Amino acid sequence: MIRISLIAVAALGLSGCGLAETASTGATAAAAGAEEARQAQQTEKKVQDQVQAAAQQAADRRHAAETNDTN
């Protein structure tokens, strides 16, 4: 009877370690996901800025071309 109790206690102790490892892995994955989301937002902002700059440059060129055509 004592052996069974010791085995049960040992099994519970080991399963607790597994739970802690699982929780730690989950927290690490969540942190990595948050970092990826942050980087994705930065990339999106950078691309939007580049698109706006290209649109402004195109508008400036059209305006310059129209101004030269009227002169």
N, C-alpha and C positions, 0 to 999 in steps of 0.2 A: 504494500500500500504506500509506503514511504517512497519507494522507487517511482511509482506512477506519479506521485505528487511532485517529486523533483524533476521528472521529465516534463510534466505539464508546466512547471515554473520556468524551466529552461526554454521550452518552446514559446511561451509567452514573451520571455525576454528577447528572444531572437526575432519574433514577429514584430515586436516594438521597434527594433532597429530597422527593420524593413519599412515600417510605416514612416519613421523619421527620414529615412533615405528617400522614400517616395515623395514626402512633403518637400524635402529639400530640392529634389529634382523638379518638382512642379513649380517651386518658387523661382528656380533658375530659369526654367522655360518661360515663365511669365515675365521675368526681367528682360530676357532676350527678346521676347515679343514686343515689349514696350520700347526697347531700343530700336528695333526694326521699324516700328510705327513712327518713331521720332525721325529716323533717317528718311523714311518715305515722305514724311511731311516736308522735310528740308529739300528733298529732291523735287517734290511737286512745286514748291515755292520758287526754286531756282529755275525750273522749266517755264513756269508762268512768267517770271521776270524776263527770261530770254525771249519768249513769244511776244511780250509787250514791247521789248526793245526792238525786235525785228519789225513789228507792225509800225512803230513810231518811225523807224528808219525808212520803211517803204513810203509812209505818208510824207515824210520830209523830201524824199526823192521825187514823188509825184508833184508835190508843191513846187519844187525847184524846176522840174520839167515844164510845168504849166506856166511858171513865171518866165522861163526862157522862151517859150513858144509865143507869148504875148508881146515880147519885146522885139 
